[in-house]
Amino acid sequence: MVAAITGVELEIDTGFDNPPARGPRSPGRPRWWRVALGAALVAAIVGLNTFNFYLAKRPPGNFLPEYRLLAPEPADRLLTEMAGAYETGGEPGDRRLQIGRNGGVQWIQFGPGRAVATQRDFAVQPVTTADSQGLLTDRQTLIQIKDSQTLIYFGDRFARVTQ
């Protein structure tokens, strides 16, 4: 700016006292080394992208334990025994499972004043697993039967309530 105003030309300061002398190329790694490194990086990128594509496209795993459907008579007895209402509590955000004798289930989430905030309906089939009995839903989830008064669904403990 000073040169533009006064008309005096100033030398531009590059930050170096003397410019570096261009000499012969310094001995370093040979050219084939850079080519090999580039090829290795390309192979790694292609390999990682292929692995990610494989993981994204494979079918999801089954997280259910091994189970076996019950025969019709024991299944009816189990549904009759387990029919009723089960709750995690009565506060907003708590849930209720209403199990019918026909295998219909209502999952209800409470809002303020025990009002129904969310409701989902699904069907169940009685099953037996290695360690207990349960109710397999049509959404491929399992309601575990701990005892005649307690159910476990997605890790939440539901206790039977009287209506």
N, C-alpha and C positions, 0 to 999 in steps of 0.2 A: 504494500500500500504506500510505503514511503517512496518507493521508486516511481510509482504512478503519479504521485503528487509533485515530487521535486524534479522528476525527470532523470534522476541519477540511476544508473544501472548498478544493481548490487549482485554479488555472487550468491547463488543459492546454496544454503547450508544443507548438506545431505546427512549430517550427523557423523560422517566418517572423516578422519584427518586426511587419509590418502585412499584413493580407490584401490581395491584389491587388484593385484596384478593377475592377468590371465596367463596361467601357465599350462603345462600339459595336464591332461586329465589325471586326477589323483588315482593311484592304484586302489581299487576297492574290490567288491565282489564282481565277478564276471557277469556278463549279460545273461547267460543261461540261468543264473541264480534268480534274477528278477522274473524271468519267464516261468520258472518252476514255482516260485512263490505266488505269482498271479494265478497259475493253474490250480494250485492247492486252495487258494481262496475261493475261486469259482466253484471247485468241487465241493468245498464245505458249504457254500451258500446253496447250491443245488441240492445237496444232501439234506440240509436242514429244512428247506422248503418242501422237499418230497416227504420227509418224516411228518411235518406239520399237516400236510395235505392228507396223509394216511390217517393221522389221529382225528382230523376233522370229519372224515368221511366214513369211518368205521361205525357200526351200530352201537348204541349205548349198551352198557353192561346191565345185567340183571342183579339188583341188589337184594332181592328177596332170598330168604333161606329156602332150602329144598322143602317142598310141601307135597301133600297128596290130598286130593279131594276126598271128603267123607262120603260113604254110601248114603242113599236117600234117608233111611230110617235114623241113623245116628245124626245126620245133618239136621233133620227136622227137630230131633230132641235138643240138639245144641242151640239151634235158633230159638226154640221155645224157651229154653232156660235163660238165654242171654238177652231176650227181648226186654226192652225197657230204656230208661234214660240214664245217661252217664255224663257227668260234668267234671271239668277241671276246677270250677269255682263259679261264683256268681258275679264277679266284678267285670267291668268293661274290658274286653280283650280275651276273657275266658271263653271256653268252648264247651259245646254239648254234642254228644252223639245220641241220637234217638234211633234205636234199632227195632225194626218191626219183625213180627213172626214170619213174614213172607220173604225176608232177606233185604228189604228196603231200608236204607240208612239215610238219615238227615244229619249233616254236619252243620252246626250253627255256631257262629261267633257272636258273642254278646256285645251290645253297645251300651250307652248310658241307660240306667234303669232296667237292665236285662232285656232291652229291646233287641230284636234280631238285626244285627248289622250285616252279616253275610250268611247265606245259606247255600249249601250244596247237597244235592241228592245223588246217591249212587246205590248200587246193589252189591250184595256180598254173597259169598259161597263159603260154607264151613270147610276148613282144611285142618290137617294135622301136620305139625312140623316135628323135627327131631326132639325138641324139648317141651312142646306144649301144643295146644290147639289154638286156632285163630280163625279170623274171617278175612278171606281174600276179597278185595274190592275189585270192581270192574275197571278201576284205574291202575291196577297192578300195584297196589299197596297192601300192607298186612296190618290188620287190627289184632294185636296179640291178646289172648285171654289169660290174664294172670291168675284169677280165681273168679268165682261167680259174682263178685262185687267190684272187680277192678279190671280195666282194660288199659292197654298201652297202645297209643297211636302216634306215630312220629315222635316217639320219646316222651310224650305227655301222658301222665297218669290220669285216667278218667275213673271216677268213683260213682257207683250206682246211687241214684237219688230216687226218693219216693215222689210220686206225682199226686 
